[in-house]
Amino acid sequence: MTAKPLKRVLVTGGAGQIAYNLLFRIATGEMLGFDQPLALHILELPEAMKPLEGVRMELEDCAFPLLKEVHIGSDAEELFGDVHYALLVGAKPRGPGMERGDLLKENAKIFIEQGRALNSVADPDVKVLVVGNPCNTNCLITMTNAPRIPRKNFHAMTRLDQNRAVAQLALRAHVEVSSITNMTIWGNHSSTQVPDFVNAKISGKPVLDVIKDHSWLENEFVGTVQKRGAAVIASRGKSSAASAASSAIDAIKSLVTPTPRGEWFSSGVCSDENSYGVQENLIFSFPCRSKGDGHYEIVDNIPWNTFLREKIHASERELLEERSLLEGGVS
Ligand code: NAX
């Protein structure tokens, strides 16, 4: 049997904590399949090249049979050449006293540059997953700066939020996580995100038929999922890393494996004129499904009750505000 052609996977922020939990799992074949030969392209800032060199040594030391090449560097134009998947993890963290607008603008510079590099040298059908925060707006900037690449190839990661929501429902209902299906995260990957318990199911039944405590769902459940990232930081002293890496793998796997009939997954994708009336040209988390060919469609006609509608509109307003903060230009 002849081997499949090599797939090139780019990961940025390669010396960071998410990447350390991500690169090795990609290299085992967990993300693209256990018969898929890989090349890893890993970008870092020049000052982090030494720790990244250590990561490269460890990747080598694992002797992964599928890992055929590892390229490291700090020049995006050089490193992004012909990549098929781009996981944009590296971003500028919020410094002490930094305003949200300044954080957006600092990150915009990074994602403008990386969008342009993808546009000039990546594979024309590269699939892009933005993890670095604020990931929805960073994704919008990347997409805007890469007009050669189809808009439908850009995703912001809300899969960790979906996974957190699934886990919380399973714990409460005393069922396996695999019994929870149809879990949508609507909106922004932020504390305004909307984990949709109205349309999710537990063992095929509406959540509301199984968990009768609606106040718990509207308050504790939604609040726990929205603030889970902060709770992990408060406990661990560092932000979610292993769970974020695991969810990034799930996010790409959902694009390259067919979505089971009747099921969907959440991803931050570009809104158009048919996306639930959400303003066009926002990266907004919607329920999606895929045929497993790397592409997706938004699942339509999922009903919103008043509770969902109000919260989803608030998340949309937040994303519009993020976009407008950037419209003054990036200095
Ligand atoms: P770390 O600070 O451990 O690592 C980030 C790495 O990115 C650093 O090594 C840094 O040198 C590098 N970097 C910064 N700018 C870069 C650039 N222009 N090019 C290449 N590399 C660059 O952060 P980590 O914990 O790995 O988190 C990375 C990002 O993921 C953060 O923005 C974080 O907020 C975000 N997260 C997103 C999540 C999501 O669900 N979408 C959840 C987890 C996480 O909070």
Boltz pocket constraint, residues with backbone or C-beta under 6 A from the ligand:
constraints:
  - pocket:
      binder: B
      contacts: [[A, 12], [A, 13], [A, 14], [A, 15], [A, 16], [A, 17], [A, 18], [A, 19], [A, 43], [A, 44], [A, 45], [A, 48], [A, 89], [A, 90], [A, 91], [A, 92], [A, 93], [A, 110], [A, 130], [A, 131], [A, 132], [A, 133], [A, 134], [A, 135], [A, 157], [A, 158], [A, 159], [A, 160], [A, 161], [A, 189], [A, 229], [A, 239], [A, 240], [A, 241], [A, 244]]
      max_distance: 6.0
